[in-house]
Amino acid sequence: MANRLRNERIEIKLTKEEKEIFDKKMKLANCKTMSHFLRKCVLEKEIYVVDLEPFRNLQWLLSNATNNINQIAKATNTTGVIYKNEIESMHKQIEKLSREIWQIHSLLLNKSKESSGD
């Protein structure tokens, strides 16, 4: 083993279910050996760390907007009147939400282009 290029050994323990998943994925990747499959997974695949903060902010904005819409709908159903400032406030919240979604979309699109090499 001293003359081999690859002389470091790794051992893993799997459950029966994990081994079945491992074997299926190995076949899907067209790898004949476990060593080839693991090298392919580790050396050829990108690892992405996703910052979920923009999604939490998006969730907060969406929750805030829907709560306000529900309050406006309840007041309108009770009084039969909707105020212009309520509509404007709703419009501003929807615009902010749209901007956030667009920013996230742009970030994901840029990451996708980077990973594909375009």
MARLUMRO-99658 format. One record per residue (C-alpha): residue in three letters; x, y, z; residue number from 1. Coordinates in steps of 0.5 Angstrom, whole numbers. Layout:
REM MARLUMRO-99658
- Ala, X, Y, Z, NUM
...
***
This chain:
REM MARLUMRO-99658
- Met, 0, 0, 0, 1
- Ala, 6, 5, 1, 2
- Asn, 7, 5, -7, 3
- Arg, 0, 7, -8, 4
- Leu, -3, 14, -10, 5
- Arg, -9, 13, -5, 6
- Asn, -6, 10, 1, 7
- Glu, -11, 14, 6, 8
- Arg, -17, 9, 9, 9
- Ile, -24, 12, 11, 10
- Glu, -29, 7, 14, 11
- Ile, -36, 9, 15, 12
- Lys, -42, 5, 19, 13
- Leu, -49, 5, 16, 14
- Thr, -56, 2, 18, 15
- Lys, -59, -3, 13, 16
- Glu, -63, 3, 11, 17
- Glu, -58, 8, 10, 18
- Lys, -54, 3, 6, 19
- Glu, -59, 1, 1, 20
- Ile, -60, 9, 0, 21
- Phe, -52, 9, -1, 22
- Asp, -53, 3, -6, 23
- Lys, -58, 7, -10, 24
- Lys, -55, 13, -11, 25
- Met, -48, 10, -13, 26
- Lys, -52, 6, -18, 27
- Leu, -55, 13, -20, 28
- Ala, -48, 16, -21, 29
- Asn, -46, 11, -25, 30
- Cys, -40, 9, -20, 31
- Lys, -38, 2, -20, 32
- Thr, -34, 2, -13, 33
- Met, -35, 5, -7, 34
- Ser, -29, 9, -7, 35
- His, -30, 12, -14, 36
- Phe, -37, 14, -11, 37
- Leu, -34, 17, -5, 38
- Arg, -29, 21, -9, 39
- Lys, -34, 23, -14, 40
- Cys, -38, 26, -8, 41
- Val, -33, 29, -4, 42
- Leu, -28, 32, -10, 43
- Glu, -33, 34, -15, 44
- Lys, -39, 37, -12, 45
- Glu, -40, 44, -9, 46
- Ile, -42, 45, -2, 47
- Tyr, -47, 51, -1, 48
- Val, -48, 54, 6, 49
- Val, -55, 58, 5, 50
- Asp, -56, 64, 10, 51
- Leu, -63, 63, 12, 52
- Glu, -64, 70, 14, 53
- Pro, -67, 73, 8, 54
- Phe, -72, 68, 8, 55
- Arg, -74, 69, 16, 56
- Asn, -74, 76, 14, 57
- Leu, -79, 75, 8, 58
- Gln, -83, 70, 12, 59
- Trp, -84, 76, 17, 60
- Leu, -86, 81, 12, 61
- Leu, -91, 76, 9, 62
- Ser, -94, 75, 16, 63
- Asn, -94, 82, 17, 64
- Ala, -98, 84, 11, 65
- Thr, -103, 78, 11, 66
- Asn, -104, 80, 18, 67
- Asn, -106, 87, 16, 68
- Ile, -110, 85, 10, 69
- Asn, -114, 81, 15, 70
- Gln, -115, 87, 20, 71
- Ile, -117, 91, 14, 72
- Ala, -122, 86, 11, 73
- Lys, -125, 85, 18, 74
- Ala, -126, 92, 19, 75
- Thr, -129, 93, 12, 76
- Asn, -134, 87, 13, 77
- Thr, -136, 91, 19, 78
- Thr, -137, 98, 17, 79
- Gly, -137, 97, 10, 80
- Val, -132, 102, 9, 81
- Ile, -124, 102, 7, 82
- Tyr, -120, 107, 8, 83
- Lys, -115, 110, 2, 84
- Asn, -109, 110, 7, 85
- Glu, -110, 103, 9, 86
- Ile, -110, 101, 2, 87
- Glu, -103, 105, 1, 88
- Ser, -100, 101, 7, 89
- Met, -102, 95, 4, 90
- His, -99, 97, -3, 91
- Lys, -93, 99, 1, 92
- Gln, -92, 92, 4, 93
- Ile, -93, 88, -2, 94
- Glu, -88, 92, -6, 95
- Lys, -83, 91, 0, 96
- Leu, -85, 84, 0, 97
- Ser, -84, 84, -8, 98
- Arg, -77, 87, -7, 99
- Glu, -75, 82, -2, 100
- Ile, -77, 76, -6, 101
- Trp, -73, 79, -12, 102
- Gln, -67, 80, -9, 103
- Ile, -67, 73, -6, 104
- His, -69, 71, -13, 105
- Ser, -63, 75, -16, 106
- Leu, -58, 72, -11, 107
- Leu, -60, 64, -13, 108
- Leu, -60, 66, -20, 109
- Asn, -53, 69, -19, 110
- Lys, -51, 62, -15, 111
- Ser, -54, 58, -20, 112
- Lys, -50, 61, -26, 113
- Glu, -43, 61, -22, 114
- Ser, -44, 54, -20, 115
- Ser, -46, 52, -28, 116
- Gly, -40, 56, -30, 117
- Asp, -44, 61, -35, 118
***
